[in-house]
Amino acid sequence: MRVDAFDFDLPEELIALRPARPRDSARLLVVRPGEAFGDRWMRDLPDLLRAGDLMVFNDSRVIHAALAGTRAPRGDGEAVRIEANLHARDGADLWRAFLRPAKRVREGDAIRFGDLEARVEARGEGGEAALRFAESGAALDAALERVGAPPLPPYIARKRAPDADDEADYQTVFADAPGSVAAPTAGLHFTPGLLSGLEGAGVQSARVTLHVGAGTFLPVKSDDTAGHRMHSERFEISEAAAAAINAAKDEGRRVIPVGTTALRTLEAAGAGGRVAAGAGATDIFITPGYRFRIADALLTNFHLPRSTLFMLVSAFSGLEQMQSAYSYAVAQKFRFYSYGDGCLLFPQGG
């Protein structure tokens, strides 16, 4: 499909720079085929779902992937300030990162981030580089938490710097497995009280892990969806989670992933309509025409124009339906993107 089919106008003032407080006071747009849009609140979820529904959460934890440092001087030259955004781990001491200004960095350069040093092992396209750190494994993880900062999405970072509030705001309350460089943002709406309310309503839950990479923010540069390739992301599904998901499917209960990351995990591991436990990586790119195997509904945020995530929700609920839903959301001044409001989507034909 042509990428411009997924374009829409979005006023800049609707891009949320801070989350709703409390989290579950965010608005919720309910999108069901053949019905008027429902303008609700995230805290209404227990009333909108059924006893026996299974919500699947991504429990990945965001690491301090935004680094500010200095490149060591060359010869008689001066040190250069360098910003790095880690996006994929390739080894115990090796990360791929986007550097800025990338043109001031060469292979072999040393960059110091506070008391943590890295060396540029390789250069790639688009400002990407491979960084080999002096620390490794758990010691490197601890060092990144010490010297780094929360990696806010580019459209927020252009407006303001990360601060102390983002430490908690850009992390779900059920975050557990460190590894993401971007939050699974649909999960940011949940509070202990909302989770308790869902449990009291008979809604079940399971957790999977997909470590979100910076590729989630990369624009689609091709004119046609066939020309775009997704970055690969690591995922893991426990035996217990797979058993809970498969039991729900066998019993005709709805499986509702919380966020596009949870959905992509289930679909990547869901060959034959059953989810396999284990670890792996996925670069699944879901566009209209995709046949969903596991997800029966989807809780997600509002996404960027022309993005792979808007393509995904258009595949799930129908392009015309989502164009209409987003037009309604803009007119009703819903808040967009990572810190914005949410949608509860039901599939086309479902």
Buried (B, 14 or more C-beta within 10 A) or exposed (E): BEBEBBEBEBEEEBBBBEBBEEBBBBBBBBBBEEEEBEEBBBBBBBEBBEEEBBBBBBBBBBBBBBBBBBBBEEEEEEEBEBBBBBBBBEEEBBBBBBBBEBEEBEEEBBBBBEEBBBBBBEBEEEBBBBBBBBBBEEBBBEBBEEBBBBBBBBBBBEEEEBEEEBEEBBBBBBBEBBBBBBBBBBBBBBBEEBBEBBEEBEBBBBBBBBBBBBBBBBEBEEEEBEEBEBBBBBBBBBEEBBEBBBEBBEEEBBBBBBBBBBBBBBBBBBEEEBBEBEEBEBEBBBBBEBEBBBBBBBBBBBBBBBBBBBBBBBBBBBBEBBBBBBEBBBEEEBBBBBBBBBBBBBBBEE
